[in-house]
Amino acid sequence: METVEERAAALGAYIIEHNATVRETAKRFGVSKSTVHKDVTSRLRNVNPALYSGVREVLEKNKSERHIRGGMATREKYRKKTLQSPRFVV
């Protein structure tokens, strides 16, 4: 079993390597989003400061793009709903 510090480093490396979001990382490692966030923002700073700075860059980029991803998800949701509507004929 790995330590909390090892997990924090593994999560940080995954985020940087895959340009992943906290949600994607949590799903991949089978932990909660809260755990990922706590590990990469608090614990990683003390364990590996260089890795921490790289993770911060990716998380800031994700944060600046989240409104775009949210809008795209909503658009897709309503597009699918329209296509499934019985009134819509192809």
N, C-alpha and C positions, 0 to 999 in steps of 0.2 A: 504494500500500500504506500502510495506516495504522500509526501508531506504537503501541507498547505502551500509552502513556498515553492515546491516543485510544480504543484498544480498551477499556481499563479504564473510561473515562468512558461509552462506549457500552453496555457490559455493565451498569454501575451504573444508567444511565438506564432500560434495559430492565427490570431487576429492579424498580425503583420503579414504573414505568408499568404493568407487567403483574402486579405483586405475585407475581413468578415465583420459583420455587425455583432453586437452583444447577443442578440437573439439567435443568430446562426451558430455562434460559438457555444452558447448554452445547449442548444439542441445537439450539436456534434459531441459534446463531452458528457451529456446527460446530467447537467447540473442546472440550477435555476439562473435566471438572468441576474438576480440579486447577487448570487455567488460570483458570477463572472465579473460583474461590475465592481464588487468589493475587492476581489482578487487583483484585478488589473489597475484599479485606481488607487487603492490604499496599500495593499501588501506588496505589490510589484515594485513600488517606489523604493522600498527598503531593500528588497531582494536583488533587483537588477535595474539600477537607474537608467542605463542606456536602453534597455528593452522597454522600460516604462515610457521614455520619451517617444519612441517609435509608435507605441500603442496609442499614446495621446494624440499623435498626428492622425492616425487612422480614425480614432473615435471622433475627433473634431470634424474630419471630412464627412464621416457618416452623419454626424449631427447636422451639419450644414445642408446635407442632401435629403434628410428624412422627410421634409415636406413634399419633395418631388416624388419619392417612393410612395408616400401615403396617397398622394393624388393619383398616381398611376394605378395603385391597388383599387381605389374607389372607382376609377374609370372602368377598369376591367370588371369589377363586380357588377356595375350597372350594364355594361355591354353584354355580359353573360345573361343577366336577367332579361334583357330585351330580346336576346336571341332565343330564349326559352319560352317567351311569352306566346300563348296560343294565337294572338292576333298578328304576330310577325310571320309573314310568308316569304320564303326565300325564292 
